[in-house]
Amino acid sequence: MDDCIFCKIVSGELPSHKIYEDSDILVFLDINPVNPGHTMVIPKKHYNDLLDIPTELAAKCVEVTKKVAPAVMKAADVDAFHFDINNGAGAGQIIFHTHFHIQPRSKEDGLKLWLGTPTDQDKLAKMAESIKKEL
């Protein structure tokens, strides 16, 4: 993709702070980190989102994350991390090249996640049935 920032990083057109690279995957530091050590795991080939990437390549991204995340935690001096993906504009995806975030975390970092709310069991049952019908 000509206008994709991650494709430009893969091609070397844009610089990055690379952490890991193999024939399929590139891992580099996020230039707008949530916390120090915030790392991106991307396939080198362009795919728009998680639903677009082949399952085998998504699995390889997870495998690479399992290799890289302990080093990120150690370097960032934390004992935890978030591993997530924003899939689609409604979920906050702004770069439409599949990418996974490794975000180092500690209880003291001040970041807050949204919390769920208790939901009526009948509503949950209806939603479960609706999802199952779509499978």
NORPE-V116044 format. One record per pair of residues at least 24 apart in sequence whose C-alpha atoms are under 8 Angstrom apart, sorted by the first residue. I is the first residue (numbers start at 0). GAP is how many residues later the second one is. If there is no record, write none. Layout:
i:I gap:GAP
i:I gap:GAP
This chain:
i:0 gap:45
i:3 gap:91
i:3 gap:92
i:3 gap:93
i:4 gap:90
i:5 gap:89
i:5 gap:91
i:6 gap:37
i:6 gap:38
i:6 gap:39
i:6 gap:90
i:9 gap:34
i:19 gap:48
i:23 gap:33
i:24 gap:36
i:24 gap:39
i:33 gap:69
i:34 gap:68
i:34 gap:69
i:34 gap:70
i:35 gap:40
i:35 gap:68
i:36 gap:35
i:36 gap:36
i:36 gap:38
i:36 gap:39
i:36 gap:66
i:36 gap:67
i:37 gap:63
i:37 gap:64
i:37 gap:65
i:37 gap:66
i:38 gap:33
i:38 gap:62
i:38 gap:63
i:38 gap:64
i:39 gap:59
i:39 gap:60
i:39 gap:61
i:39 gap:62
i:40 gap:24
i:40 gap:58
i:40 gap:59
i:40 gap:60
i:40 gap:61
i:41 gap:55
i:41 gap:56
i:41 gap:57
i:41 gap:58
i:42 gap:55
i:42 gap:56
i:45 gap:51
i:45 gap:52
i:46 gap:49
i:46 gap:50
i:46 gap:51
i:47 gap:48
i:47 gap:49
i:47 gap:50
i:48 gap:38
i:48 gap:39
i:48 gap:47
i:48 gap:48
i:48 gap:49
i:48 gap:50
i:49 gap:35
i:49 gap:37
i:49 gap:48
i:52 gap:45
i:60 gap:39
i:64 gap:37
i:68 gap:33
i:71 gap:32
i:72 gap:31
i:75 gap:28
i:77 gap:26
i:77 gap:27
i:77 gap:28
i:78 gap:25
i:78 gap:26
i:78 gap:27
i:79 gap:24
i:79 gap:25
i:79 gap:26
i:80 gap:24
i:80 gap:25
